């Protein structure tokens, strides 16, 4: 499952720079390990998206109410990328590679 989420510029930049490796969110989407988060940078003052986005993989979820506010989760995230596959895909052969670039800036193409 891919969840599209608004992310404020300050937090978006922290994820892009590799300093923020977690997301704290209300668990209104039933987040699960293995989900992906499409973090879309959102300027709250302009009330509009900036066009910057990144894709991250949910590696771990903490739901324990002793450590999380009721109804919230803390998700460990890792960067990932999307690639086009031209041949049949075997999920068993999948090996995560978290070293690839994972951010796109508005107007950039690969």
VENBELWO-V942203 format. One record per residue. RES is the residue in one small letter. SS is DSSP state (hx for helix, st for strand, lp for the rest). PSI is psi in whole degrees, -180 to 180 (* if undefined). D_LAST is the distance of its C-alpha to the last C-alpha in Angstrom with 2 decimals. Layout:
RES|SS|PSI|D_LAST + RES|SS|PSI|D_LAST
//
This chain:
x|lp|136|24.43 + x|st|124|21.64 + x|st|125|23.24 + x|st|125|21.69 + x|st|141|23.23 + x|st|140|23.64 + x|st|129|23.24 + x|st|148|24.75 + x|hx|-41|22.77 + x|hx|-41|24.96 + x|hx|-36|24.30 + x|hx|-48|20.58 + x|hx|-38|20.28 + x|hx|-39|22.56 + x|hx|-48|20.40 + x|hx|-41|17.22 + x|lp|-7|19.43 + x|lp|9|20.88 + x|lp|-22|24.36 + x|lp|115|24.74 + x|lp|30|24.69 + x|st|160|26.71 + x|st|135|27.11 + x|st|120|30.57 + x|st|153|30.86 + x|st|135|33.62 + x|lp|56|33.73 + x|lp|3|33.98 + x|lp|6|31.30 + x|lp|56|32.81 + x|lp|145|29.93 + x|lp|152|29.93 + x|lp|135|28.62 + x|lp|-17|25.62 + x|lp|163|24.42 + x|st|147|21.01 + x|st|122|20.78 + x|st|102|18.13 + x|st|113|19.01 + x|st|118|18.59 + x|st|129|19.63 + x|st|124|22.80 + x|st|106|24.89 + x|lp|-32|28.45 + x|lp|-43|30.09 + x|lp|-12|28.15 + x|lp|49|28.17 + x|st|155|24.61 + x|st|148|21.12 + x|st|-20|18.93 + x|st|-8|15.65 + x|st|141|14.45 + x|st|160|14.32 + x|st|157|14.13 + x|st|130|15.37 + x|st|155|18.34 + x|st|134|20.85 + x|st|112|24.56 + x|st|-26|26.34 + x|st|146|29.81 + x|st|128|31.81 + x|st|119|34.98 + x|lp|-2|37.28 + x|lp|119|40.56 + x|lp|-12|42.52 + x|lp|-22|44.16 + x|lp|-19|40.89 + x|lp|143|38.97 + x|lp|143|40.24 + x|lp|126|41.58 + x|lp|1|38.91 + x|st|160|35.97 + x|st|156|33.81 + x|st|122|31.96 + x|st|127|28.83 + x|st|131|27.35 + x|st|150|23.55 + x|st|143|20.95 + x|st|150|17.17 + x|lp|176|15.29 + x|lp|166|12.07 + x|lp|134|11.76 + x|lp|155|10.94 + x|lp|132|12.26 + x|lp|126|15.51 + x|lp|-4|17.16 + x|lp|166|20.52 + x|lp|145|23.04 + x|lp|128|22.36 + x|lp|110|25.19 + x|hx|-28|25.10 + x|hx|-29|27.66 + x|hx|0|25.30 + x|lp|133|22.73 + x|lp|116|22.35 + x|lp|138|20.54 + x|lp|103|18.23 + x|lp|14|18.03 + x|lp|-3|16.59 + x|lp|155|12.85 + x|lp|143|10.81 + x|lp|7|11.52 + x|st|147|11.05 + x|st|139|9.08 + x|lp|150|10.88 + x|lp|128|11.97 + x|lp|-11|10.29 + x|lp|144|6.90 + x|lp|159|3.76 + x|lp|*|0.00
//
